[in-house]
Amino acid sequence: MKHNTPLTKDDAKEVGHAVGTIIEFAARTLSTEFDLDLEDLLRTFTRPACIEVMATRYLLGLHQGMSNGEAAAEAGVMLIQTWADSRLEAKAIVDAQRRSTDTPLAGGAA
């Protein structure tokens, strides 16, 4: 695949297959390691924005001279790390909101 020219139809199929494989492996890993729902993970990871980011990251790796496997691994690790960071951030927001509603009002009757 030439990295400085538009993708051919065959190149696009190859990238699509690679991205699908990356997403599947990431979802299966999270599902197995953390007992998470595989279908939910696949729904999340196959949203158009996620697919676009994964394809871009994979192609960037290839453009930087990585092998297909190296580019796929890097993209997969990035997907898992981004997903985990987002979950931690969402949990922190929910926890903060929960704490703020559990705090008694100042000056209120006990």
PESULRA-V64999 format. One record per pair of residues at least 12 apart in sequence whose C-alpha atoms are under 10 Angstrom apart, sorted by the first residue. I is the first residue (numbers start at 1). J is the second residue. If there is no record, write none. Layout:
# PESULRA-V64999
I/J, I/J
This chain:
# PESULRA-V64999
1/14, 1/15, 1/59, 1/62, 1/63, 2/62, 2/63, 3/59, 3/60, 3/62, 3/63, 3/64, 3/65, 4/63, 12/55, 15/54, 15/55, 15/56, 15/58, 15/59, 15/68, 16/51, 16/52, 16/54, 16/55, 18/54, 18/55, 18/58, 18/68, 18/69, 18/71, 18/72, 19/46, 19/50, 19/51, 19/52, 19/53, 19/54, 19/55, 19/56, 19/57, 19/58, 19/59, 19/72, 19/75, 19/76, 20/45, 20/46, 20/51, 20/54, 20/55, 21/72, 21/76, 22/45, 22/54, 22/55, 22/58, 22/69, 22/71, 22/72, 22/73, 22/74, 22/75, 22/76, 22/77, 22/79, 23/41, 23/42, 23/44, 23/45, 23/46, 23/50, 23/51, 23/54, 23/72, 23/75, 23/76, 23/79, 23/80, 24/38, 24/41, 24/42, 24/45, 24/46, 24/76, 25/73, 25/76, 26/38, 26/41, 26/42, 26/45, 26/73, 26/75, 26/76, 26/77, 26/78, 26/79, 26/80, 27/39, 27/40, 27/41, 27/42, 27/43, 27/44, 27/45, 27/76, 27/79, 27/80, 28/41, 28/42, 29/80, 30/80, 30/83, 30/84, 41/83, 44/83, 45/79, 45/80, 45/83, 50/79, 53/75, 53/79, 54/72, 54/74, 54/75, 54/76, 54/78, 54/79, 55/72, 55/75, 56/75, 57/71, 57/72, 57/74, 57/75, 57/76, 57/78, 57/79, 58/70, 58/71, 58/72, 58/73, 58/74, 58/75, 58/76, 59/71, 59/72, 59/75, 60/75, 61/73, 61/74, 61/75
